[in-house]
């Protein structure tokens, strides 16, 4: 139905071009084209930050250290925060039983999220530490929990990644941590592809 309407409008424009001339014709064409444009659409879109990392230390002797951090801007438009965390440390339970808590310093994943201006001087807003397998867990926070400004998402981890001649003896420590914020986003149908939009916060800046 919409396609038929568009075709009819184009035919009308062509007829106007044939029967009129000069500025009046151009003005009428512009007005008709403006009428055909779709209205901008306001949607909620997610912006994701974080890492998906697999250790590869090549040998059973050495562990690999991994650290990373990123900043996440919380403005007045952010409505929700979801943190996802998972760690896979194969055979960790058995190694703990054999060696004791020392393995907490050999194989671990430590993640912290700091509010603006609080890093290293107070407790983090959120944190998680895994020294054994940690199943996927999601933590959800609402607008009332947020302080405006740049937040710091920080990860420090240590693990093994061994590829042995025998597959059954191979293992690779792995973790995923993502912080996803939700913000309003405006989609302009005439210029944006499907799934694309412009954050309202970007339009204000």
SVG drawing of the C-alpha trace seen along z (x, -y; Angstrom):
<svg xmlns="http://www.w3.org/2000/svg" viewBox="-2 -31 59 68">
<polyline fill="none" stroke="black" stroke-width="0.4" points="0.0,0.0 2.8,-2.4 4.7,-1.6 1.5,-2.4 1.2,-5.7 4.8,-6.6 4.4,-5.8 1.3,-7.9 3.2,-10.8 6.0,-10.6 3.6,-10.5 2.0,-13.7 5.4,-15.4 6.1,-14.5 2.7,-16.0 3.5,-19.1 6.9,-19.4 5.2,-19.1 2.4,-21.6 4.3,-24.2 7.7,-26.0 10.0,-28.2 10.3,-28.7 6.6,-27.7 7.3,-24.3 10.4,-23.8 8.6,-24.9 5.8,-22.5 8.2,-19.6 10.1,-20.4 6.9,-20.5 5.7,-17.2 9.0,-15.5 9.0,-16.8 5.6,-15.3 6.8,-11.9 9.6,-11.8 9.1,-9.6 9.1,-11.1 12.2,-10.4 11.7,-7.5 12.9,-7.5 14.2,-4.1 16.1,-2.7 19.6,-1.5 22.3,0.4 26.0,-0.7 28.3,2.1 31.8,2.0 34.1,4.8 36.1,7.8 36.0,11.5 39.5,12.9 41.0,16.4 44.4,17.1 47.2,18.8 50.3,19.4 51.7,22.2 53.3,24.1 52.1,25.3 54.9,23.4 53.9,19.8 50.7,18.0 49.7,15.0 48.8,11.6 46.0,9.6 44.8,6.2 42.6,3.6 40.3,0.7 37.8,-1.5 35.8,-4.6 32.0,-4.7 30.2,-8.0 27.1,-8.2 25.0,-11.2 21.4,-12.2 20.0,-10.1 21.3,-6.7 18.4,-4.7 19.8,-1.3 23.1,0.6 23.5,4.3 26.8,6.1 27.5,9.6 30.3,11.7 31.5,15.2 34.8,17.0 35.9,20.5 38.9,21.9 39.0,25.6 40.0,28.1 40.1,25.2 38.2,27.2 40.7,30.1 43.7,27.8 42.3,25.9 41.9,29.2 45.5,30.2 47.4,27.0 45.2,24.9 44.3,21.2 47.6,20.3 45.9,20.8 43.9,17.7 46.9,15.7 47.9,17.9 44.5,18.1 41.9,15.4 39.8,12.8 39.1,9.6 36.7,6.9 35.8,3.6 33.5,0.7 34.3,-2.7 32.1,-5.7 33.6,-9.1 36.4,-10.2 36.2,-7.2 38.9,-4.9 41.4,-3.6 40.0,-5.9 36.8,-4.1 35.0,-0.8 34.0,-0.2 30.4,-0.5 30.5,3.1 33.1,5.9 33.5,9.6 36.4,12.0 36.6,15.6 39.2,18.2 37.1,21.1 34.5,21.5 31.9,18.7 28.7,19.2 27.2,16.4 25.6,13.8 23.8,10.6 23.6,7.6 21.0,4.9 21.0,1.3 18.5,-1.5 18.8,-5.3 18.6,-6.0 22.0,-4.2 23.9,-6.5 26.3,-9.4 26.9,-11.5 30.4,-11.4 33.1,-9.0 33.0,-5.6 36.0,-3.2 35.6,0.4 38.8,2.3 39.9,5.9 43.0,7.7 43.3,11.5 45.9,14.3 45.5,17.7 46.7,20.6 46.1,21.5 47.7,24.9 47.4,26.7 48.7,30.3 49.5,33.1 46.5,34.9 43.3,32.9 42.0,34.1 45.0,32.4 44.5,29.1 42.7,26.2 42.4,22.5 41.2,20.1 38.6,17.7 36.5,14.8 33.9,12.4 32.8,9.1 30.5,6.5 28.9,3.4 25.9,2.3 24.2,-1.0 20.8,-1.9 20.2,-5.3 17.6,-7.0 18.5,-7.1 16.9,-8.8 16.6,-7.0 16.1,-9.1 14.5,-6.6 15.5,-8.5 19.2,-8.4 19.8,-5.7 20.2,-2.0 18.2,0.5 19.6,0.7 21.4,-2.6 20.5,-5.7 22.0,-8.8 22.2,-8.9 20.2,-11.9 23.3,-12.7 25.3,-13.1 22.8,-15.6 23.1,-17.7 26.9,-17.9"/>
</svg>
